[in-house]
Amino acid sequence: MTDHGDKVRLDREHLLHLMREMMRIRRFEERCVELYSGTKIRGFLHLYIGEEANAVGVMQALNPKDAVITTYREHGHALARGIAARPLMAEMYGKIEGTSRGRGGSMHVFDKATRFYGGNAIVAGGLPLAVGIALADKMRGERNVTACFFGDGATAEGVFHESLNLAALWKLPVMFVCENNRYAMGTAIERAESQIDLVRHAESYAIRAEAVDGMDVVAVEIAARRAASLVRETGEPYFLENRTYRFRAHSMYDPELYRTKAEVEEWKKRDPIPFLEAWMHNTGTLHSDDLPRLEAAIAAEIDDAVAFAEAGHWEPVEDLCRDVMTPPDMRKKEAAA
């Protein structure tokens, strides 16, 4: 048993859990790239490869009743939150067996059972929703945390500042988690922000804040547990900046002309999966058969998810208007027709 401080104790079993979850995300998305290239997955596809330590680390600090809201780069968050690979892959395919009956696709994963409120395609669109969810929990007297994930690009949006201001004024239990990968969609943070120390933005609203190495899952978990504990105890917001890096382009359509290949390769030396592997080797918590065993189990899980999605069904045409609200005047016209 190794003590890392901040009331976080990581034994071999827990470290293997962290490793398994990061590997699941990586392999799931690598398969999604293949399926996208084979036109099995359509529309947009934004990959989380390289950033896995953030979702996995933060989720360790959350309870089942806590809420999670994120961006369109949310496959990793969904898996780490506990959404099964089968319905997640079916959603990627657009099948009715998916988490949103195939209507959300890659960018709008939703799951009521795990209080996973998406997948939001608008940059910074999840922040005001997180404020609303936290306000509802507070009004019901429930001491839950709302974890709101967003990228550095969101901090340049007006709604980011409005959301932090309201959360601070109303003392709402939101854990704002900024996954700062330095490029938003395709603009270096130095060219988009006059203040690149994002912690300073939160502090300007009198919100407690800290930055952490987002390539180190253990460091992320420690910081997230500290943050979630304070949010739960005080009912007030907290800002966590995870300094991370995505290894793939912004989306499958991105020509990636805004950074050099050399820079990407340099960041890959800090890949969170080999980083944890090396750390476990050094502490004697990784056995020789652990990784092959994990890889085999993950491969089987993903193969099963793909088969499930392949065997899924398209939504019937007659159901396309299901759950679509029709304005009263339109209903009158339809009734009269």
Sequence and secondary structure as in RCSB ss.txt:
>XXXX:A:sequence
MTDHGDKVRLDREHLLHLMREMMRIRRFEERCVELYSGTKIRGFLHLYIGEEANAVGVMQALNPKDAVITTYREH
GHALARGIAARPLMAEMYGKIEGTSRGRGGSMHVFDKATRFYGGNAIVAGGLPLAVGIALADKMRGERNVTACFF
GDGATAEGVFHESLNLAALWKLPVMFVCENNRYAMGTAIERAESQIDLVRHAESYAIRAEAVDGMDVVAVEIAAR
RAASLVRETGEPYFLENRTYRFRAHSMYDPELYRTKAEVEEWKKRDPIPFLEAWMHNTGTLHSDDLPRLEAAIAA
EIDDAVAFAEAGHWEPVEDLCRDVMTPPDMRKKEAAA
>XXXX:A:secstr
 EE STT EE HHHHHHHHHHHHHHHHHHHHHHHHHHTTSS S     TT HHHHHHHHTT  TTSEEE  S  H
HHHHHHT  HHHHHHHHHT TTSTTTTSSGGG   BTTTTB     STTTHHHHHHHHHHHHHHTT    EEEEE
EGGGGGSHHHHHHHHHHHHTT  EEEEEEE S TTTS HHHH S   HHHHHHTTT EEEEEETT HHHHHHHHH
HHHHHHHHH   EEEEEE   SS SSTT    SS HHHHHHHHTT HHHHHHHHHHHHT   TTHHHHHHHHHHH
HHHHHHHHHHT     GGGTTTT    HHHHHHHHH 
